[in-house]
Amino acid sequence: MNESLLRVLIRAKEVNKWVALKHFVMLPVHPTVLMQLEDEGLLLIKRHANEGVLMKLTLKGYQQYKQISEE
């Protein structure tokens, strides 16, 4: 996963917010990667009528990626 996207997702988890995928059009985010992370229980994906696809790290995803981002 892209490091910039990962940092935004970590910060969003800390403040309990969802992140809209439409704000990351410049980053290469592949739907198959997102689905895989969702299947592994690391990411929640929600479809919203106005905002499109929204993402949020699960607690498991937050704990795993928080350690990686601190290194």
PDB file of N, CA, C and O in Angstrom:
ATOM      1  N   MET A   1       0.847  -1.173   0.000  1.00  0.00           N
ATOM      2  CA  MET A   1       0.000   0.000   0.000  1.00  0.00           C
ATOM      3  C   MET A   1       0.894   1.237   0.000  1.00  0.00           C
ATOM      4  O   MET A   1       1.971   1.236   0.595  1.00  0.00           O
ATOM      5  N   ASN A   2       0.447   2.262  -0.656  1.00  0.00           N
ATOM      6  CA  ASN A   2       1.192   3.503  -0.741  1.00  0.00           C
ATOM      7  C   ASN A   2       1.398   4.105   0.651  1.00  0.00           C
ATOM      8  O   ASN A   2       0.477   4.121   1.467  1.00  0.00           O
ATOM      9  N   GLU A   3       2.603   4.595   0.914  1.00  0.00           N
ATOM     10  CA  GLU A   3       2.938   5.126   2.245  1.00  0.00           C
ATOM     11  C   GLU A   3       2.106   6.362   2.599  1.00  0.00           C
ATOM     12  O   GLU A   3       1.712   6.530   3.753  1.00  0.00           O
ATOM     13  N   SER A   4       1.840   7.217   1.628  1.00  0.00           N
ATOM     14  CA  SER A   4       1.027   8.412   1.889  1.00  0.00           C
ATOM     15  C   SER A   4      -0.392   8.023   2.276  1.00  0.00           C
ATOM     16  O   SER A   4      -0.953   8.562   3.230  1.00  0.00           O
ATOM     17  N   LEU A   5      -0.965   7.089   1.538  1.00  0.00           N
ATOM     18  CA  LEU A   5      -2.306   6.607   1.848  1.00  0.00           C
ATOM     19  C   LEU A   5      -2.339   5.948   3.214  1.00  0.00           C
ATOM     20  O   LEU A   5      -3.290   6.122   3.975  1.00  0.00           O
ATOM     21  N   LEU A   6      -1.308   5.198   3.516  1.00  0.00           N
ATOM     22  CA  LEU A   6      -1.223   4.521   4.803  1.00  0.00           C
ATOM     23  C   LEU A   6      -1.181   5.520   5.957  1.00  0.00           C
ATOM     24  O   LEU A   6      -1.847   5.319   6.972  1.00  0.00           O
ATOM     25  N   ARG A   7      -0.416   6.578   5.813  1.00  0.00           N
ATOM     26  CA  ARG A   7      -0.348   7.610   6.866  1.00  0.00           C
ATOM     27  C   ARG A   7      -1.701   8.289   7.077  1.00  0.00           C
ATOM     28  O   ARG A   7      -2.091   8.564   8.212  1.00  0.00           O
ATOM     29  N   VAL A   8      -2.414   8.558   5.982  1.00  0.00           N
ATOM     30  CA  VAL A   8      -3.735   9.177   6.093  1.00  0.00           C
ATOM     31  C   VAL A   8      -4.705   8.222   6.783  1.00  0.00           C
ATOM     32  O   VAL A   8      -5.487   8.646   7.634  1.00  0.00           O
ATOM     33  N   LEU A   9      -4.664   6.944   6.428  1.00  0.00           N
ATOM     34  CA  LEU A   9      -5.552   5.962   7.052  1.00  0.00           C
ATOM     35  C   LEU A   9      -5.254   5.795   8.544  1.00  0.00           C
ATOM     36  O   LEU A   9      -6.172   5.635   9.348  1.00  0.00           O
ATOM     37  N   ILE A  10      -3.986   5.832   8.907  1.00  0.00           N
ATOM     38  CA  ILE A  10      -3.611   5.724  10.326  1.00  0.00           C
ATOM     39  C   ILE A  10      -4.130   6.929  11.090  1.00  0.00           C
ATOM     40  O   ILE A  10      -4.701   6.782  12.171  1.00  0.00           O
ATOM     41  N   ARG A  11      -3.936   8.115  10.538  1.00  0.00           N
ATOM     42  CA  ARG A  11      -4.424   9.329  11.213  1.00  0.00           C
ATOM     43  C   ARG A  11      -5.953   9.336  11.299  1.00  0.00           C
ATOM     44  O   ARG A  11      -6.518   9.744  12.313  1.00  0.00           O
ATOM     45  N   ALA A  12      -6.618   8.885  10.237  1.00  0.00           N
ATOM     46  CA  ALA A  12      -8.080   8.832  10.239  1.00  0.00           C
ATOM     47  C   ALA A  12      -8.583   7.862  11.308  1.00  0.00           C
ATOM     48  O   ALA A  12      -9.598   8.125  11.952  1.00  0.00           O
ATOM     49  N   LYS A  13      -7.890   6.760  11.497  1.00  0.00           N
ATOM     50  CA  LYS A  13      -8.281   5.804  12.535  1.00  0.00           C
ATOM     51  C   LYS A  13      -8.130   6.427  13.917  1.00  0.00           C
ATOM     52  O   LYS A  13      -8.952   6.191  14.802  1.00  0.00           O
ATOM     53  N   GLU A  14      -7.083   7.219  14.102  1.00  0.00           N
ATOM     54  CA  GLU A  14      -6.849   7.863  15.391  1.00  0.00           C
ATOM     55  C   GLU A  14      -7.952   8.861  15.748  1.00  0.00           C
ATOM     56  O   GLU A  14      -8.264   9.045  16.924  1.00  0.00           O
ATOM     57  N   VAL A  15      -8.540   9.501  14.741  1.00  0.00           N
ATOM     58  CA  VAL A  15      -9.612  10.465  14.996  1.00  0.00           C
ATOM     59  C   VAL A  15     -10.991   9.895  14.650  1.00  0.00           C
ATOM     60  O   VAL A  15     -11.986  10.619  14.649  1.00  0.00           O
ATOM     61  N   ASN A  16     -11.040   8.584  14.355  1.00  0.00           N
ATOM     62  CA  ASN A  16     -12.289   7.856  14.096  1.00  0.00           C
ATOM     63  C   ASN A  16     -13.067   8.433  12.906  1.00  0.00           C
ATOM     64  O   ASN A  16     -14.257   8.729  13.019  1.00  0.00           O
ATOM     65  N   LYS A  17     -12.389   8.586  11.775  1.00  0.00           N
ATOM     66  CA  LYS A  17     -13.007   9.112  10.557  1.00  0.00           C
ATOM     67  C   LYS A  17     -12.804   8.148   9.396  1.00  0.00           C
ATOM     68  O   LYS A  17     -11.871   7.344   9.393  1.00  0.00           O
ATOM     69  N   TRP A  18     -13.692   8.240   8.410  1.00  0.00           N
ATOM     70  CA  TRP A  18     -13.572   7.489   7.169  1.00  0.00           C
ATOM     71  C   TRP A  18     -12.835   8.357   6.154  1.00  0.00           C
ATOM     72  O   TRP A  18     -12.892   9.585   6.224  1.00  0.00           O
ATOM     73  N   VAL A  19     -12.142   7.717   5.208  1.00  0.00           N
ATOM     74  CA  VAL A  19     -11.391   8.429   4.170  1.00  0.00           C
ATOM     75  C   VAL A  19     -11.993   8.063   2.818  1.00  0.00           C
ATOM     76  O   VAL A  19     -12.162   6.884   2.505  1.00  0.00           O
ATOM     77  N   ALA A  20     -12.317   9.081   2.015  1.00  0.00           N
ATOM     78  CA  ALA A  20     -12.882   8.852   0.685  1.00  0.00           C
ATOM     79  C   ALA A  20     -11.761   8.534  -0.308  1.00  0.00           C
ATOM     80  O   ALA A  20     -10.752   9.237  -0.368  1.00  0.00           O
ATOM     81  N   LEU A  21     -11.952   7.486  -1.067  1.00  0.00           N
ATOM     82  CA  LEU A  21     -10.962   7.063  -2.056  1.00  0.00           C
ATOM     83  C   LEU A  21     -10.807   8.111  -3.159  1.00  0.00           C
ATOM     84  O   LEU A  21      -9.747   8.198  -3.779  1.00  0.00           O
ATOM     85  N   LYS A  22     -11.842   8.901  -3.409  1.00  0.00           N
ATOM     86  CA  LYS A  22     -11.775   9.899  -4.483  1.00  0.00           C
ATOM     87  C   LYS A  22     -10.710  10.963  -4.240  1.00  0.00           C
ATOM     88  O   LYS A  22     -10.307  11.654  -5.176  1.00  0.00           O
ATOM     89  N   HIS A  23     -10.253  11.103  -3.014  1.00  0.00           N
ATOM     90  CA  HIS A  23      -9.207  12.084  -2.709  1.00  0.00           C
ATOM     91  C   HIS A  23      -7.812  11.574  -3.078  1.00  0.00           C
ATOM     92  O   HIS A  23      -6.832  12.310  -2.970  1.00  0.00           O
ATOM     93  N   PHE A  24      -7.727  10.333  -3.508  1.00  0.00           N
ATOM     94  CA  PHE A  24      -6.429   9.731  -3.833  1.00  0.00           C
ATOM     95  C   PHE A  24      -6.344   9.327  -5.297  1.00  0.00           C
ATOM     96  O   PHE A  24      -5.803   8.269  -5.617  1.00  0.00           O
ATOM     97  N   VAL A  25      -6.867  10.148  -6.177  1.00  0.00           N
ATOM     98  CA  VAL A  25      -6.852   9.824  -7.607  1.00  0.00           C
ATOM     99  C   VAL A  25      -5.439   9.821  -8.173  1.00  0.00           C
ATOM    100  O   VAL A  25      -5.183   9.148  -9.170  1.00  0.00           O
ATOM    101  N   MET A  26      -4.524  10.552  -7.565  1.00  0.00           N
ATOM    102  CA  MET A  26      -3.153  10.617  -8.063  1.00  0.00           C
ATOM    103  C   MET A  26      -2.300   9.423  -7.606  1.00  0.00           C
ATOM    104  O   MET A  26      -1.210   9.200  -8.131  1.00  0.00           O
ATOM    105  N   LEU A  27      -2.795   8.668  -6.640  1.00  0.00           N
ATOM    106  CA  LEU A  27      -2.049   7.521  -6.131  1.00  0.00           C
ATOM    107  C   LEU A  27      -2.548   6.244  -6.794  1.00  0.00           C
ATOM    108  O   LEU A  27      -3.744   6.096  -7.042  1.00  0.00           O
ATOM    109  N   PRO A  28      -1.636   5.328  -7.079  1.00  0.00           N
ATOM    110  CA  PRO A  28      -2.057   4.058  -7.692  1.00  0.00           C
ATOM    111  C   PRO A  28      -2.687   3.120  -6.648  1.00  0.00           C
ATOM    112  O   PRO A  28      -1.985   2.352  -5.990  1.00  0.00           O
ATOM    113  N   VAL A  29      -4.001   3.191  -6.510  1.00  0.00           N
ATOM    114  CA  VAL A  29      -4.712   2.326  -5.569  1.00  0.00           C
ATOM    115  C   VAL A  29      -5.502   1.314  -6.392  1.00  0.00           C
ATOM    116  O   VAL A  29      -6.433   1.683  -7.108  1.00  0.00           O
ATOM    117  N   HIS A  30      -5.133   0.047  -6.289  1.00  0.00           N
ATOM    118  CA  HIS A  30      -5.778  -1.000  -7.060  1.00  0.00           C
ATOM    119  C   HIS A  30      -6.911  -1.629  -6.252  1.00  0.00           C
ATOM    120  O   HIS A  30      -6.721  -1.987  -5.090  1.00  0.00           O
ATOM    121  N   PRO A  31      -8.081  -1.763  -6.859  1.00  0.00           N
ATOM    122  CA  PRO A  31      -9.228  -2.349  -6.150  1.00  0.00           C
ATOM    123  C   PRO A  31      -8.956  -3.759  -5.625  1.00  0.00           C
ATOM    124  O   PRO A  31      -9.491  -4.138  -4.583  1.00  0.00           O
ATOM    125  N   THR A  32      -8.144  -4.531  -6.319  1.00  0.00           N
ATOM    126  CA  THR A  32      -7.859  -5.892  -5.854  1.00  0.00           C
ATOM    127  C   THR A  32      -7.066  -5.881  -4.552  1.00  0.00           C
ATOM    128  O   THR A  32      -7.259  -6.745  -3.697  1.00  0.00           O
ATOM    129  N   VAL A  33      -6.179  -4.909  -4.401  1.00  0.00           N
ATOM    130  CA  VAL A  33      -5.402  -4.784  -3.156  1.00  0.00           C
ATOM    131  C   VAL A  33      -6.334  -4.411  -2.012  1.00  0.00           C
ATOM    132  O   VAL A  33      -6.222  -4.959  -0.915  1.00  0.00           O
ATOM    133  N   LEU A  34      -7.249  -3.484  -2.259  1.00  0.00           N
ATOM    134  CA  LEU A  34      -8.203  -3.078  -1.232  1.00  0.00           C
ATOM    135  C   LEU A  34      -9.094  -4.249  -0.816  1.00  0.00           C
ATOM    136  O   LEU A  34      -9.359  -4.443   0.370  1.00  0.00           O
ATOM    137  N   MET A  35      -9.551  -5.021  -1.793  1.00  0.00           N
ATOM    138  CA  MET A  35     -10.392  -6.184  -1.477  1.00  0.00           C
ATOM    139  C   MET A  35      -9.619  -7.224  -0.671  1.00  0.00           C
ATOM    140  O   MET A  35     -10.172  -7.843   0.238  1.00  0.00           O
ATOM    141  N   GLN A  36      -8.344  -7.416  -1.003  1.00  0.00           N
ATOM    142  CA  GLN A  36      -7.521  -8.363  -0.268  1.00  0.00           C
ATOM    143  C   GLN A  36      -7.345  -7.914   1.184  1.00  0.00           C
ATOM    144  O   GLN A  36      -7.442  -8.726   2.103  1.00  0.00           O
ATOM    145  N   LEU A  37      -7.088  -6.626   1.387  1.00  0.00           N
ATOM    146  CA  LEU A  37      -6.940  -6.093   2.741  1.00  0.00           C
ATOM    147  C   LEU A  37      -8.252  -6.210   3.520  1.00  0.00           C
ATOM    148  O   LEU A  37      -8.246  -6.453   4.727  1.00  0.00           O
ATOM    149  N   GLU A  38      -9.366  -6.037   2.826  1.00  0.00           N
ATOM    150  CA  GLU A  38     -10.667  -6.189   3.470  1.00  0.00           C
ATOM    151  C   GLU A  38     -10.899  -7.651   3.863  1.00  0.00           C
ATOM    152  O   GLU A  38     -11.410  -7.929   4.948  1.00  0.00           O
ATOM    153  N   ASP A  39     -10.526  -8.577   2.986  1.00  0.00           N
ATOM    154  CA  ASP A  39     -10.670 -10.005   3.281  1.00  0.00           C
ATOM    155  C   ASP A  39      -9.795 -10.435   4.458  1.00  0.00           C
ATOM    156  O   ASP A  39     -10.171 -11.331   5.214  1.00  0.00           O
ATOM    157  N   GLU A  40      -8.636  -9.803   4.616  1.00  0.00           N
ATOM    158  CA  GLU A  40      -7.731 -10.123   5.714  1.00  0.00           C
ATOM    159  C   GLU A  40      -8.153  -9.458   7.028  1.00  0.00           C
ATOM    160  O   GLU A  40      -7.551  -9.708   8.072  1.00  0.00           O
ATOM    161  N   GLY A  41      -9.179  -8.616   6.976  1.00  0.00           N
ATOM    162  CA  GLY A  41      -9.670  -7.960   8.177  1.00  0.00           C
ATOM    163  C   GLY A  41      -8.847  -6.752   8.592  1.00  0.00           C
ATOM    164  O   GLY A  41      -8.879  -6.354   9.757  1.00  0.00           O
ATOM    165  N   LEU A  42      -8.111  -6.161   7.657  1.00  0.00           N
ATOM    166  CA  LEU A  42      -7.263  -5.008   7.961  1.00  0.00           C
ATOM    167  C   LEU A  42      -7.913  -3.687   7.577  1.00  0.00           C
ATOM    168  O   LEU A  42      -7.511  -2.631   8.066  1.00  0.00           O
ATOM    169  N   LEU A  43      -8.916  -3.740   6.706  1.00  0.00           N
ATOM    170  CA  LEU A  43      -9.511  -2.535   6.154  1.00  0.00           C
ATOM    171  C   LEU A  43     -11.017  -2.704   6.038  1.00  0.00           C
ATOM    172  O   LEU A  43     -11.502  -3.771   5.660  1.00  0.00           O
ATOM    173  N   LEU A  44     -11.751  -1.650   6.362  1.00  0.00           N
ATOM    174  CA  LEU A  44     -13.197  -1.628   6.139  1.00  0.00           C
ATOM    175  C   LEU A  44     -13.464  -0.774   4.914  1.00  0.00           C
ATOM    176  O   LEU A  44     -12.866   0.290   4.753  1.00  0.00           O
ATOM    177  N   ILE A  45     -14.358  -1.234   4.050  1.00  0.00           N
ATOM    178  CA  ILE A  45     -14.727  -0.488   2.861  1.00  0.00           C
ATOM    179  C   ILE A  45     -16.236  -0.308   2.870  1.00  0.00           C
ATOM    180  O   ILE A  45     -16.991  -1.260   3.070  1.00  0.00           O
ATOM    181  N   LYS A  46     -16.662   0.934   2.649  1.00  0.00           N
ATOM    182  CA  LYS A  46     -18.085   1.256   2.640  1.00  0.00           C
ATOM    183  C   LYS A  46     -18.373   2.072   1.393  1.00  0.00           C
ATOM    184  O   LYS A  46     -17.598   2.956   1.027  1.00  0.00           O
ATOM    185  N   ARG A  47     -19.479   1.776   0.748  1.00  0.00           N
ATOM    186  CA  ARG A  47     -19.875   2.545  -0.419  1.00  0.00           C
ATOM    187  C   ARG A  47     -20.934   3.559  -0.002  1.00  0.00           C
ATOM    188  O   ARG A  47     -21.949   3.200   0.596  1.00  0.00           O
ATOM    189  N   HIS A  48     -20.689   4.834  -0.324  1.00  0.00           N
ATOM    190  CA  HIS A  48     -21.568   5.924   0.061  1.00  0.00           C
ATOM    191  C   HIS A  48     -22.119   6.564  -1.205  1.00  0.00           C
ATOM    192  O   HIS A  48     -21.403   6.692  -2.198  1.00  0.00           O
ATOM    193  N   ALA A  49     -23.387   6.966  -1.178  1.00  0.00           N
ATOM    194  CA  ALA A  49     -24.024   7.524  -2.369  1.00  0.00           C
ATOM    195  C   ALA A  49     -23.331   8.800  -2.854  1.00  0.00           C
ATOM    196  O   ALA A  49     -23.123   8.966  -4.056  1.00  0.00           O
ATOM    197  N   ASN A  50     -22.978   9.685  -1.955  1.00  0.00           N
ATOM    198  CA  ASN A  50     -22.377  10.965  -2.347  1.00  0.00           C
ATOM    199  C   ASN A  50     -20.857  10.917  -2.412  1.00  0.00           C
ATOM    200  O   ASN A  50     -20.263  11.498  -3.321  1.00  0.00           O
ATOM    201  N   GLU A  51     -20.227  10.248  -1.481  1.00  0.00           N
ATOM    202  CA  GLU A  51     -18.767  10.257  -1.363  1.00  0.00           C
ATOM    203  C   GLU A  51     -18.085   9.144  -2.154  1.00  0.00           C
ATOM    204  O   GLU A  51     -16.874   9.208  -2.368  1.00  0.00           O
ATOM    205  N   GLY A  52     -18.805   8.152  -2.583  1.00  0.00           N
ATOM    206  CA  GLY A  52     -18.207   7.028  -3.298  1.00  0.00           C
ATOM    207  C   GLY A  52     -17.676   5.994  -2.318  1.00  0.00           C
ATOM    208  O   GLY A  52     -18.345   5.664  -1.339  1.00  0.00           O
ATOM    209  N   VAL A  53     -16.493   5.488  -2.570  1.00  0.00           N
ATOM    210  CA  VAL A  53     -15.889   4.458  -1.722  1.00  0.00           C
ATOM    211  C   VAL A  53     -15.182   5.107  -0.539  1.00  0.00           C
ATOM    212  O   VAL A  53     -14.356   6.003  -0.712  1.00  0.00           O
ATOM    213  N   LEU A  54     -15.518   4.645   0.667  1.00  0.00           N
ATOM    214  CA  LEU A  54     -14.886   5.133   1.887  1.00  0.00           C
ATOM    215  C   LEU A  54     -14.085   4.005   2.511  1.00  0.00           C
ATOM    216  O   LEU A  54     -14.485   2.842   2.445  1.00  0.00           O
ATOM    217  N   MET A  55     -12.954   4.346   3.116  1.00  0.00           N
ATOM    218  CA  MET A  55     -12.072   3.342   3.726  1.00  0.00           C
ATOM    219  C   MET A  55     -11.744   3.730   5.148  1.00  0.00           C
ATOM    220  O   MET A  55     -11.716   4.908   5.504  1.00  0.00           O
ATOM    221  N   LYS A  56     -11.495   2.706   5.958  1.00  0.00           N
ATOM    222  CA  LYS A  56     -11.084   2.923   7.342  1.00  0.00           C
ATOM    223  C   LYS A  56     -10.335   1.678   7.796  1.00  0.00           C
ATOM    224  O   LYS A  56     -10.751   0.558   7.501  1.00  0.00           O
ATOM    225  N   LEU A  57      -9.240   1.870   8.507  1.00  0.00           N
ATOM    226  CA  LEU A  57      -8.499   0.738   9.054  1.00  0.00           C
ATOM    227  C   LEU A  57      -9.281   0.097  10.201  1.00  0.00           C
ATOM    228  O   LEU A  57      -9.920   0.790  10.992  1.00  0.00           O
ATOM    229  N   THR A  58      -9.224  -1.210  10.278  1.00  0.00           N
ATOM    230  CA  THR A  58      -9.758  -1.888  11.449  1.00  0.00           C
ATOM    231  C   THR A  58      -8.720  -1.767  12.560  1.00  0.00           C
ATOM    232  O   THR A  58      -7.608  -1.292  12.326  1.00  0.00           O
ATOM    233  N   LEU A  59      -9.076  -2.190  13.750  1.00  0.00           N
ATOM    234  CA  LEU A  59      -8.116  -2.149  14.854  1.00  0.00           C
ATOM    235  C   LEU A  59      -6.912  -3.032  14.539  1.00  0.00           C
ATOM    236  O   LEU A  59      -5.771  -2.672  14.830  1.00  0.00           O
ATOM    237  N   LYS A  60      -7.178  -4.183  13.944  1.00  0.00           N
ATOM    238  CA  LYS A  60      -6.094  -5.093  13.552  1.00  0.00           C
ATOM    239  C   LYS A  60      -5.178  -4.420  12.527  1.00  0.00           C
ATOM    240  O   LYS A  60      -3.955  -4.508  12.635  1.00  0.00           O
ATOM    241  N   GLY A  61      -5.763  -3.753  11.542  1.00  0.00           N
ATOM    242  CA  GLY A  61      -4.979  -3.050  10.526  1.00  0.00           C
ATOM    243  C   GLY A  61      -4.202  -1.890  11.114  1.00  0.00           C
ATOM    244  O   GLY A  61      -3.053  -1.652  10.742  1.00  0.00           O
ATOM    245  N   TYR A  62      -4.828  -1.165  12.034  1.00  0.00           N
ATOM    246  CA  TYR A  62      -4.165  -0.040  12.683  1.00  0.00           C
ATOM    247  C   TYR A  62      -2.942  -0.511  13.456  1.00  0.00           C
ATOM    248  O   TYR A  62      -1.873   0.091  13.355  1.00  0.00           O
ATOM    249  N   GLN A  63      -3.092  -1.580  14.224  1.00  0.00           N
ATOM    250  CA  GLN A  63      -1.971  -2.082  15.017  1.00  0.00           C
ATOM    251  C   GLN A  63      -0.848  -2.582  14.132  1.00  0.00           C
ATOM    252  O   GLN A  63       0.323  -2.366  14.443  1.00  0.00           O
ATOM    253  N   GLN A  64      -1.180  -3.241  13.041  1.00  0.00           N
ATOM    254  CA  GLN A  64      -0.149  -3.768  12.151  1.00  0.00           C
ATOM    255  C   GLN A  64       0.580  -2.642  11.418  1.00  0.00           C
ATOM    256  O   GLN A  64       1.810  -2.635  11.370  1.00  0.00           O
ATOM    257  N   TYR A  65      -0.152  -1.703  10.853  1.00  0.00           N
ATOM    258  CA  TYR A  65       0.477  -0.657  10.052  1.00  0.00           C
ATOM    259  C   TYR A  65       1.076   0.457  10.900  1.00  0.00           C
ATOM    260  O   TYR A  65       1.988   1.148  10.446  1.00  0.00           O
ATOM    261  N   LYS A  66       0.600   0.643  12.086  1.00  0.00           N
ATOM    262  CA  LYS A  66       1.181   1.659  12.984  1.00  0.00           C
ATOM    263  C   LYS A  66       2.636   1.307  13.294  1.00  0.00           C
ATOM    264  O   LYS A  66       3.494   2.189  13.341  1.00  0.00           O
ATOM    265  N   GLN A  67       2.911   0.029  13.503  1.00  0.00           N
ATOM    266  CA  GLN A  67       4.279  -0.422  13.774  1.00  0.00           C
ATOM    267  C   GLN A  67       5.177  -0.200  12.561  1.00  0.00           C
ATOM    268  O   GLN A  67       6.332   0.203  12.702  1.00  0.00           O
ATOM    269  N   ILE A  68       4.651  -0.460  11.386  1.00  0.00           N
ATOM    270  CA  ILE A  68       5.436  -0.301  10.170  1.00  0.00           C
ATOM    271  C   ILE A  68       5.738   1.172   9.916  1.00  0.00           C
ATOM    272  O   ILE A  68       6.853   1.514   9.522  1.00  0.00           O
ATOM    273  N   SER A  69       4.757   2.047  10.136  1.00  0.00           N
ATOM    274  CA  SER A  69       4.962   3.462   9.850  1.00  0.00           C
ATOM    275  C   SER A  69       5.919   4.117  10.852  1.00  0.00           C
ATOM    276  O   SER A  69       6.507   5.155  10.548  1.00  0.00           O
ATOM    277  N   GLU A  70       6.081   3.535  12.025  1.00  0.00           N
ATOM    278  CA  GLU A  70       6.990   4.098  13.030  1.00  0.00           C
ATOM    279  C   GLU A  70       8.435   3.733  12.757  1.00  0.00           C
ATOM    280  O   GLU A  70       9.342   4.361  13.303  1.00  0.00           O
ATOM    281  N   GLU A  71       8.666   2.734  11.925  1.00  0.00           N
ATOM    282  CA  GLU A  71      10.038   2.279  11.652  1.00  0.00           C
ATOM    283  C   GLU A  71      10.779   3.217  10.745  1.00  0.00           C
ATOM    284  O   GLU A  71      11.941   2.974  10.423  1.00  0.00           O
TER     285      GLU A  71
END
